[in-house]
Amino acid sequence: MKKILLLITISFLLPNTFFGQSGKSVPQNPVTENAFSKSYSYVNDFEKILTSNQITTLNTTLKSSEKKSGHKIIVVTISSIKPYTNVPEYAYYLEKYLTDNLKLNPTILIVLSKELRQIQIQSNHKELNTLTQEETRNIISNFAIPEFKKGDFYKGLENAVNQIVKKLE
């Protein structure tokens, strides 16, 4: 009788050890990497708000800045952040994708959406001491947004990039 009771007890407790959760759960990326493009350059105008000359000029500025300071800045324009819920979340996972999957390791990632009327400057963790959140807010509100309000998205991006480059050098 004791053996039967022991077997029944073990049979009830054993499955719990196989299916129980252990440790903390890590938030998972709600989307697979298929949400992002397979290739990125310094300027990625997916929203098509810049001319080819503007893209070339901004690319040149970003390349020369990287050669001088060693800090890679990537600019991405998007019209939609779906399935993400906000631009900071999108920028966070894009930066993670660029670093982990494409090995680009951007120091600064600028995500702009004309359609959503939002901009996010994402700084990787190693460079947080170089560009603070206050400096980022200042760059956005004083150098980018005034030009965006005039409808000149290139000038706003150029101003923001130039200010970031000054801070990083």
Buried (B, 14 or more C-beta within 10 A) or exposed (E): EEEEEEEEEEEEEEEEEEEEEEEEEEEEEEBEEEBBBEEBBBBBBEBEBBEEEBBEBBBEBBBEBBEEBEBBBBBBBBEEBEEBEEBBBBBBBBBBBBBEEBEBEBBBBBBBBBEBEBBBBBBBEEBEEBBEEEBBEEBBEEBBBEBBEEEEBBBBBBBBBBBBBEBBE
